[in-house]
């Protein structure tokens, strides 16, 4: 399952059923889980841990040094979970010492060609990054997020679960859960209703999200006032509780 033309350091650890294509380089201190497939001409750098049943296409750079001027060669990590698809020419960098030193990707994500995940990013589960979507350093992405092609996210931003961005979106503030976000600079354009229905959200659940959306985005309220209005509902509704917690923890302000 390992092509004879691949260069694999003896210190790398490959699981059962792992496949490695020709001219791929895997350095020392790399761990690759069972049944993960790596195409040709990839580079997997030291400090990278990849889980089970991932598919990494040709010409990817996985676990290279952070693109950060303060980085001075310290040992840092990239952790990738299970069942991710990483298509051609994707770049995912290790963490840096300006944060916790770990870039982390969860499970069941789909990164299309030319996607870039920068240092210290935290990507959760079941996300889709269309072609050339890019995250700057220390971005946090929740579950079930979809990025339109060529979307760009500024460093330190947080992207809430179940949101979707339009093609070419430029995001410089935090994006709330559940919303549709698009433009340069990005603005909110409603609730991601189709995405919520695909994930099994019922009509009553979506109606509660719509009501919260009106309070946050359509009544002209300051965020603190909107949070106060939603506080009672958040005690009994996990979706609204997640939303209010996201707003309370925002440090860059929220796209509105």
Secondary structure by P-SEA (a helix, b strand, c coil): cccccbbbccccccccbbbbcccbbbbccbbbccbbbbbcbbbbcccbbbbcbbbbccccccccccccccccccccbbbbbcbbbbccbbbbbbbccccccccccccbbbbccbbbbccbbbbbcbbbbcccbbbccbbbbccbbbbccbbbbcccbbbbccbbbccbbbbccccccbbbbbcccccccccaaaaaaaacccaaaaaaaaaaaaacccccccaaaaaaaaaaaaaccaaaaaaaaaaaaccccccc
